[in-house]
Amino acid sequence: MNKSALFRIIIFMILALVLFELVAGKEGTWAVQEYPLIWLILGVLFLCAYLLETSVKTLERVLYNTLSDEAKERYDAATIARKEQEFAGIKKTYAKMLGSKPIEDEGEIELDHNYDGIRELDNNLPPWWVYLFYATILFGVVYLTKYHVFDIAPDQAEEYLQEVAVAEKEIEEYKKTAKNLIDVNTVTLLTDASDLKAGKSIFQDNCIACHKADGGGGIGPNLTDRHWILGGGIKNVFNTISEGGRDGKGMVSWKADLSPSEMAQVASYVMSFQGTTPAEPKEAEGEIWEDPDAPKDVAPATPVTQVDSTAVTFND
């Protein structure tokens, strides 16, 4: 396969890939990532293009063998001339960008210096290098004036801070709807009726065997008093449900069976038992737990009566 045929196949494949991206591509992702089947289609297209070029080349050889000797000579001469003109424009532009002299013309730029038989040529800088140098100067001027003189656009540091701010806002919005991102550090007490109803359903399905339906306790501890074995409050209760109780004597971990949002719901329902009176309350276990974040009651200040020590009292 000659270079022209290979070049045509490459261009064809690039155009096919671009077409797929325009038709099936989505913002932020490549079409070949979204639809891996495209790779198979591209492979089939490549095979078809290769077979087509091979068939044309084979047909050309068959026809060549049917020519007379004189016709073959004319054909060969035309083929050589065509190959010499192949990519002629590109070759000419490449030679111009190099700016070098042909070897046979190097005598025109040879300097008089001679260092032990080593001669020096007065070559010009390659035009491509000069153009690129001028382009970097122009880029530097535009960049400096745009970002540091007139502040037309934010620089990279400002863009980074802006993108971080946008990302943080998007994360916060996402967390509002992604309930299963809840963990022991972010869980909060749920008070919505639907959440408490869901928590009650989970409690009745999984917890009443040990804690009873009213939270009074059975095998498990009483959930209605202020005593807690592993700490009270929504975070401690959520952590106990997630990780399980004491080794060998506490309840098992439920994080493999319940989602984070479900654990938050049942933990909030458990907290609703506080202050209620069960039918048969189990004896308190653990220690009284005080919420460290709860506001402290401040005792009222005792009024102080000021006495004037300079006053003199006369007794009758």
C-alpha positions as CSV (number, residue, x, y, z in Angstrom):
1,M,0.0,0.0,0.0
2,N,1.4,3.4,-1.1
3,K,1.5,6.5,1.0
4,S,-1.4,8.1,-0.8
5,A,-3.7,5.2,0.0
6,L,-2.6,5.2,3.7
7,F,-3.2,8.9,3.9
8,R,-6.7,8.5,2.4
9,I,-7.5,5.8,5.0
10,I,-6.3,8.0,7.9
11,I,-8.3,11.0,6.7
12,F,-11.4,8.8,6.3
13,M,-11.1,7.4,9.8
14,I,-10.6,10.9,11.3
15,L,-13.7,12.2,9.5
16,A,-15.7,9.2,10.6
17,L,-14.7,9.7,14.3
18,V,-15.5,13.5,14.0
19,L,-18.9,12.6,12.5
20,F,-19.7,10.2,15.4
21,E,-18.7,12.9,17.9
22,L,-21.0,15.5,16.3
23,V,-24.0,13.1,16.1
24,A,-23.7,11.1,19.3
25,G,-21.4,13.0,21.5
26,K,-22.6,14.7,24.7
27,E,-21.2,17.6,26.5
28,G,-18.4,16.6,28.9
29,T,-17.9,13.1,27.5
30,W,-16.7,11.5,24.3
31,A,-19.1,9.5,22.1
32,V,-16.7,6.5,22.1
33,Q,-16.9,6.5,25.9
34,E,-20.7,6.8,26.0
35,Y,-21.1,4.2,23.2
36,P,-18.2,1.7,23.1
37,L,-19.9,0.0,20.1
38,I,-18.5,2.9,18.0
39,W,-15.0,1.3,18.3
40,L,-16.4,-1.8,16.6
41,I,-18.0,0.3,13.8
42,L,-14.7,2.2,13.3
43,G,-12.9,-1.1,13.1
44,V,-15.3,-2.3,10.4
45,L,-15.0,1.0,8.5
46,F,-11.2,0.7,8.6
47,L,-11.3,-2.9,7.3
48,C,-13.6,-1.8,4.5
49,A,-11.4,1.1,3.5
50,Y,-8.3,-1.1,3.6
51,L,-10.0,-3.8,1.5
52,L,-11.1,-1.1,-1.0
53,E,-7.7,0.3,-1.4
54,T,-6.2,-3.2,-1.7
55,S,-8.7,-4.1,-4.4
56,V,-8.0,-1.0,-6.4
57,K,-4.3,-1.7,-6.2
58,T,-4.8,-5.3,-7.3
59,L,-7.0,-4.2,-10.2
60,E,-4.4,-1.7,-11.2
61,R,-1.7,-4.5,-11.3
62,V,-4.0,-6.7,-13.4
63,L,-4.6,-4.0,-15.9
64,Y,-0.9,-3.1,-16.0
65,N,-0.1,-6.7,-17.0
66,T,-2.4,-6.4,-19.9
67,L,-0.5,-3.4,-21.4
68,S,2.0,-3.6,-24.2
69,D,5.7,-2.9,-23.4
70,E,5.4,0.5,-24.9
71,A,2.3,1.3,-22.9
72,K,4.0,0.0,-19.8
73,E,6.9,2.4,-20.3
74,R,4.6,5.4,-20.7
75,Y,2.6,4.3,-17.6
76,D,5.8,3.9,-15.6
77,A,7.1,7.4,-16.7
78,A,3.7,8.9,-15.7
79,T,3.8,7.2,-12.4
80,I,7.3,8.5,-11.6
81,A,6.2,12.0,-12.6
82,R,3.1,11.7,-10.4
83,K,5.2,10.6,-7.4
84,E,7.6,13.5,-7.9
85,Q,4.6,15.9,-7.8
86,E,3.0,14.1,-4.8
87,F,2.7,16.4,-1.9
88,A,4.7,19.0,-3.9
89,G,3.0,21.9,-2.1
90,I,3.8,20.5,1.3
91,K,7.4,19.7,0.4
92,K,7.8,23.2,-1.1
93,T,6.4,24.8,2.0
94,Y,8.6,22.6,4.3
95,A,11.7,23.5,2.3
96,K,10.8,27.2,2.5
97,M,10.3,27.0,6.3
98,L,13.7,25.4,6.7
99,G,15.4,28.1,4.7
100,S,18.4,26.0,4.0
101,K,20.6,26.0,0.9
102,P,21.0,23.0,-1.3
103,I,24.4,21.3,-0.9
104,E,25.4,22.3,-4.4
105,D,24.7,26.0,-3.6
106,E,26.5,26.1,-0.2
107,G,29.5,27.8,-1.8
108,E,27.4,31.0,-2.0
109,I,27.2,31.2,1.8
110,E,30.6,29.9,2.7
111,L,32.6,32.1,5.1
112,D,36.3,32.8,4.8
113,H,37.1,31.2,8.1
114,N,38.9,27.9,8.1
115,Y,39.5,26.0,11.2
116,D,41.8,23.0,10.5
117,G,39.8,22.2,7.4
118,I,36.4,22.9,9.0
119,R,34.5,25.6,7.1
120,E,31.7,27.7,8.4
121,L,28.5,28.5,6.5
122,D,26.6,31.8,6.9
123,N,23.2,30.1,7.3
124,N,20.2,32.2,8.2
125,L,17.9,31.3,11.1
126,P,15.2,28.9,10.0
127,P,12.1,30.9,9.1
128,W,9.9,28.7,11.2
129,W,12.0,29.5,14.2
130,V,11.9,33.2,13.6
131,Y,8.1,33.2,13.1
132,L,7.6,31.2,16.2
133,F,9.9,33.6,18.1
134,Y,7.8,36.6,16.9
135,A,4.6,34.7,17.8
136,T,5.8,34.2,21.4
137,I,6.6,37.9,21.7
138,L,3.1,38.8,20.5
139,F,1.5,36.2,22.8
140,G,3.4,37.7,25.8
141,V,2.3,41.2,25.0
142,V,-1.4,40.1,24.6
143,Y,-1.2,38.0,27.8
144,L,0.3,40.7,29.9
145,T,-2.1,43.4,28.8
146,K,-5.2,41.2,29.0
147,Y,-4.5,39.6,32.4
148,H,-2.3,42.1,34.3
149,V,-2.7,45.5,32.8
150,F,-6.4,45.9,31.9
151,D,-7.7,42.9,33.9
152,I,-10.0,41.9,31.0
153,A,-10.2,38.3,32.2
154,P,-9.3,36.4,35.4
155,D,-5.9,34.9,35.5
156,Q,-5.3,31.2,36.4
157,A,-5.3,31.7,40.2
158,E,-8.6,33.6,40.0
159,E,-10.1,31.1,37.7
160,Y,-9.1,28.3,40.1
161,L,-10.8,30.1,43.1
162,Q,-13.9,30.8,41.1
163,E,-14.2,27.1,40.0
164,V,-13.6,26.0,43.6
165,A,-16.4,28.3,44.8
166,V,-18.7,26.9,42.1
167,A,-17.8,23.3,42.9
168,E,-18.4,23.8,46.6
169,K,-21.8,25.3,45.9
170,E,-22.7,22.4,43.6
171,I,-21.5,19.9,46.3
172,E,-23.8,21.6,48.9
173,E,-26.7,21.5,46.5
174,Y,-26.0,17.8,45.7
175,K,-25.8,16.9,49.4
176,K,-29.3,18.3,49.9
177,T,-30.8,15.7,47.6
178,A,-28.2,12.9,48.1
179,K,-29.5,11.5,51.4
180,N,-27.2,8.5,51.3
181,L,-24.1,10.7,51.7
182,I,-25.0,10.9,55.4
183,D,-22.4,9.8,57.9
184,V,-21.8,10.1,61.6
185,N,-20.3,13.5,61.1
186,T,-23.1,15.0,59.1
187,V,-26.2,13.2,60.4
188,T,-28.8,15.5,62.0
189,L,-32.0,14.8,63.9
190,L,-34.9,14.3,61.5
191,T,-38.2,15.7,62.7
192,D,-40.3,15.4,59.5
193,A,-43.3,13.1,59.9
194,S,-42.5,11.1,56.9
195,D,-38.9,10.4,58.1
196,L,-40.2,9.4,61.6
197,K,-42.8,7.1,60.0
198,A,-40.1,5.4,57.9
199,G,-37.9,5.1,61.0
200,K,-40.8,3.5,62.9
201,S,-41.3,1.0,60.1
202,I,-37.6,0.1,60.2
203,F,-37.6,-0.2,64.0
204,Q,-40.7,-2.5,64.0
205,D,-39.1,-4.7,61.4
206,N,-35.7,-5.0,63.0
207,C,-35.5,-3.7,66.5
208,I,-38.6,-4.6,68.6
209,A,-37.3,-8.1,69.3
210,C,-34.7,-6.7,71.6
211,H,-36.0,-3.2,72.5
212,K,-39.8,-3.8,72.4
213,A,-42.2,-1.7,70.4
214,D,-42.4,1.1,73.0
215,G,-38.6,1.2,73.5
216,G,-38.9,-0.1,77.0
217,G,-36.1,-2.7,76.5
218,G,-35.8,-6.4,76.6
219,I,-32.6,-8.1,75.6
220,G,-31.5,-4.7,74.6
221,P,-31.4,-1.6,76.8
222,N,-34.2,0.7,77.6
223,L,-34.4,3.6,75.0
224,T,-36.7,5.9,77.0
225,D,-34.5,7.0,79.9
226,R,-31.5,9.3,79.9
227,H,-29.0,6.4,80.5
228,W,-26.9,5.3,77.5
229,I,-24.3,2.6,77.2
230,L,-22.5,4.0,74.2
231,G,-23.6,7.6,74.4
232,G,-26.8,9.4,73.5
233,G,-27.7,12.0,70.9
234,I,-28.3,11.5,67.2
235,K,-24.7,11.1,66.3
236,N,-23.9,8.4,68.9
237,V,-27.2,6.5,68.2
238,F,-26.5,6.6,64.4
239,N,-22.9,5.4,65.0
240,T,-24.2,2.5,67.2
241,I,-26.7,1.4,64.6
242,S,-24.1,1.7,61.9
243,E,-21.1,0.0,63.6
244,G,-22.9,-2.2,66.2
245,G,-22.7,-2.3,69.9
246,R,-20.2,-3.8,72.3
247,D,-18.2,-6.8,71.1
248,G,-19.8,-10.0,72.1
249,K,-22.8,-8.5,73.9
250,G,-24.1,-5.6,71.9
251,M,-26.2,-5.6,68.7
252,V,-24.7,-6.3,65.3
253,S,-23.8,-3.6,62.7
254,W,-26.6,-2.6,60.4
255,K,-24.7,-0.7,57.8
256,A,-24.7,-3.6,55.5
257,D,-28.5,-3.9,55.7
258,L,-29.6,-0.3,55.9
259,S,-28.7,2.7,53.8
260,P,-27.3,5.8,55.6
261,S,-30.6,7.6,55.1
262,E,-32.5,4.6,56.7
263,M,-30.1,4.6,59.6
264,A,-30.7,8.3,60.1
265,Q,-34.5,7.7,60.1
266,V,-34.4,4.9,62.6
267,A,-32.0,6.8,64.8
268,S,-34.3,9.8,64.8
269,Y,-37.2,7.6,65.7
270,V,-35.2,6.0,68.6
271,M,-34.5,9.6,69.9
272,S,-38.3,10.2,69.9
273,F,-38.6,7.6,72.7
274,Q,-36.8,10.0,75.1
275,G,-39.1,11.1,78.0
276,T,-41.9,8.5,77.2
277,T,-43.1,6.0,79.6
278,P,-43.1,2.4,78.4
279,A,-45.4,-0.3,79.8
280,E,-42.6,-2.4,81.4
281,P,-39.4,-0.3,81.4
282,K,-36.2,-2.2,81.9
283,E,-33.8,-1.1,84.5
284,A,-31.5,1.7,83.4
285,E,-28.1,0.7,82.0
286,G,-25.1,2.9,81.3
287,E,-24.5,6.4,82.4
288,I,-26.7,9.6,82.2
289,W,-25.7,11.3,79.0
290,E,-25.6,15.1,78.7
291,D,-25.5,16.8,75.3
292,P,-22.3,18.8,75.2
293,D,-23.8,21.1,72.7
294,A,-26.9,21.8,74.7
295,P,-27.2,25.4,76.1
296,K,-26.2,25.5,79.8
297,D,-28.7,26.8,82.4
298,V,-27.3,29.9,84.0
299,A,-28.3,30.4,87.6
300,P,-29.8,33.8,88.3
301,A,-27.3,36.2,90.0
302,T,-28.0,36.8,93.7
303,P,-28.7,40.5,94.2
304,V,-26.0,42.2,96.3
305,T,-27.0,45.0,98.7
306,Q,-24.4,47.7,98.8
307,V,-23.7,49.2,102.2
308,D,-22.3,52.7,102.7
309,S,-19.5,52.1,105.1
310,T,-19.2,55.9,105.7
311,A,-22.7,56.2,107.0
312,V,-23.2,56.7,110.8
313,T,-26.2,55.4,112.6
314,F,-27.3,57.1,115.8
315,N,-29.2,55.1,118.4
316,D,-31.7,56.9,120.6
